[in-house]
């Protein structure tokens, strides 16, 4: 960026962006995308940390029905659950409700 601009609020940010050239806008875009990815990754890691293999959970399937099952694996962005009927589901952690802890596991907050 050719000139130093102090960002005080959204309006000054908008004004600063309007003054940027194409190369600076592409650079800023890359920075923003990297930051958003980092925020989403932190949020997913936080949500995954609430569960362990063996935990009993419930969730809604894509038809609105409620299913229960056991966590078998924590993936990078999802939790693998074996439903009571035997079907395997990969579920976003934010969609899961903890019903019970794995055997012998202490309660986490």
N, C-alpha and C positions, 0 to 999 in steps of 0.2 A: 504494500500500500504506500502510495507516494506521500500522503500527508497523514500526520498523527491526529486521530480524532478521539476525543474522550466521550464514551457512551454513558449518558446519565439516565436515559429512559428509552422506552420503545420509539418514541418520536425521533429522538436524536439518532437512534440506530437506523431507522428507516431513511433518514436524511443522509447518513453516512453511506449506506448501501447504494443509494441513488448516485453518489459521486464516484463509485468504483467502476473500473474498467472490466473488461471480460476476463482477463487473466486473474485479477484480484477476486472477482466473483467466483470463479472456478476454485481458487484456493480456499476461499471462505466456505464454499459448499462442501469441499472435502473435510474441512475441520468440523463443520456442523454434523455431517454424516458420521464421522468417527465418534464424536461426542454422544450422539443419539444411540449408536450401537453400544457404547460403553454403559450408558444408562440402562438400556434394555437388558444387557447381559447381567448387570448387577441386580436388577429387579428379578430376573429369572433365577439367578443363583440364590437370592434371598428366599424366594418362594420354594425352591427345591429343598432348601435347608430345613424346612418344617417337616419333612417326611423321611422315613427310613424304610428299607426293605423289611417286609413283614407287617408293616402298619396296615390296619384295616381302614379303608376309605370308602366314600360314596361319591357319586357324581351323576350328572344328567347326561343321557345319551343324546344323539342327534334328533330323536323323536320326542324328547321331553320326558322320557321314562327315567326313573331313578334306579341306578345300579350300584351294587356294593361289591367290594372285592378286596384283594390283598395286593399291596405294592410288592412287585418282584424286582424292580430295577429303577434306578434314577438315571435318566439319560441327560444329555446336555441341555435340552429345552423341554423335555416332557418326562412323565412318570409312566412306567409300564405297570399296568394293573391287570391281574387275572380276576375277572368277574366271577361271582358265585356260580354262574352257569358254565364256566370254563373258557369263555371267550377272552382273548387278549386285547387290551385297549392301550393305546398311547394317549395320555391325557395331559393337557396343560396343567401345571400345578395349581394355578389360580382357580381351576374348575373343581378341584378336589376338596372334600370336607373330611377331616380326620374323624374317624369313628372310634378308633382305639389304637393304642401303641403296640408295637411288636413285643412279643413275650420277653420279659426281663429288662425292657428298656425303661429308663427313668423318664419321667414327664419333662418335656422341654417347653419353654415359654416362647 
